[in-house]
Amino acid sequence: FHPRYCVMSGFPGETEEDLAATVSLMARVIEENPRASTNCLYPVIPYPGTEYLAKAMAQGLEPPDSLEGWTAFDTYVALRDGLDRILPWVTEDRAKLLRRLYVISNFIDEKSDIVSNPVLRTLSRLYRPLARARFFSMNTSFMELEDALYIKGREGVFTSPANEPSVG
């Protein structure tokens, strides 16, 4: 049995203490059950029909006006192009922290072991101790390389020959 937990951040009114508690919970889940994993620390998305959408709109969100617009209202696009698109209440510094925590959270447990490329899988395993230390301390200093690799990965640079995503 390998439980997997989905975790979100970036809610309106979320404090530094709230985010620290979320990160602490993720650490506890992994420590208490080594077979458990967490999905990445995703930014919350205010979808239509949810109570959260109204709260997000009150905080300045301008939702898409068409179905096609909602299809582009995507976590990965927002992480690449800027979280202000889906989280307008988040400051630039906070958005940078959330994006970097998302990137690091890809490597804090064994989920990156499923990467099909053996070189990238090995690099992921080697990076895991540093990723865990950074994530659980919320220290995202000096992450320019990780930022660049994340963007390249989402652009498909690290895609395996079978066209399977090889990161995240």
N, C-alpha and C positions, 0 to 999 in steps of 0.2 A: 504494500500500500504506500503510494507516494503522493501525499496531499500537496496541492498547489494553491497558493493564495494570491488573490488579486488585490493590489493596494493602489490607492489613488491619493493625490495631493493637489494643492492649488485651489482649494475651496475659498469662496469669499469669506473673509474674516479669519482664515487660518493663520495662527500665530507661529512664531518660531518654536514655541513650546509644543504646539500641536504637531508640527513637522518632526521635531525631535522625538516625540512620543511614538509617532508612526514608524520612524526609523528604528527606534528601540524595540517596538513590537516585531518588526521584521527580523531583527537580530535574535530575539527570543524564540521566534518560531523555528529558525534555522538551528539554533543551539539546542533546543529541546528535542527536536526531531531531525536528525541529519538526513533523513530521506525526504523531508519536506523541502519545497522550494517556493519562492515567491515569484509571481510575474514581476516584471519591472515596476518601478515606482512611476506609474503613469500619471500624467496630468488629467484631471477630471474633465470630461467632455459634457457640456450641457445639451442633452438630446431633447428633441421635441416630445411633448407629452409628459415631461417630468416636472416635478415641483422645482427642481434645481434650475431649469431654464428660466423661469420667472425671476428667481433670485439673481441669476447671472445677468439678465437683461436690466434689472434694477441697478446693477453694478457697472453698467456700460456696455455689455455685450450686444453686438448687432448681429443677430442670427441670419443665416442665409435665407433668401426669399424664394428659393426653388429647391426641388428635390436634387437637381444637379449640384446646387450649391452645398447641400448637406453631404453629398458624396465626397466633396473636397474638404469637408470639415473633419480632418483626420489628425490623429495624435502624431503620427510620424511627420506629416507635412508641417504641423505646428511646431514640433520640436526642431525641425530643420530650419524653418522660415521665421520662427518667432512665436513664442507662447502668447504674446499680446493679442493675437488673432482670436484665441479661444478663452483667454484669461486676461481681459483688459484691466482688471483691478490689481494685477501682479506687477510690482516694480521691475525694472530692468535687471537689477541685481538679484532679486528673488527668482525671476525667470531663468537667469543664468544658473543659479544654484539648483533649481528644479530640473533643468535640462541635464546638468552634469550628474546629479543624483540618479536620474533615469539611466544615463549611459553606464555609470558604475554599477548600478543594480543588475545589469545584464550578467555580471561576473561574480556576484557575491555567493552564489551557491552552484550546484551542479547543472543548472539548466544550459550553460554554455558547452557542456560536454557532448551535446547532441550535434554540434557543428560538424558538418560532413567533411570539411577540409581538414586533414590531419595536422597540418602545420598551424592553422588557426586554432584548432582545438587545443594543441599543446601550448600555444601562446596564451590562450584563455586560462588554462590551468595555472600557468606560471604567474599570470597577472592577478589571479584570485586573491592571494593574501594581501596584496597592496590595495586591491579594490575593496576588500572587506574592511581594512583599516580606514581607508578614506571614507567609505560609505557610513560606517557606524560612528565615526567621529564627525561626520558631515564636513570634512575638510576637502574642499574641491580646488585647492590652490594648484597651480602649475599643471593644468589639464589640457593645454593647447593641443598636444598630440592626440589625446583621446577624443577631443572635440573634432579634430580633422578626420580621424579614423571613423568616427560615428557617421559623419556626413558622407564620406566616401562609401561606407557600408550601405547606407540607405540609397545611394545612387547606383548600387549594384556592382561596385568595383570588386567586392569580395564574393561574388556569386560563383557557385560551383558550376562545373560543366553541365550538370543536370538541371541548371537554372533554379536550384534551391537556394534560398537565402542562407548564407553561411555565418551571419552574425545576428544577435538579438533575436 
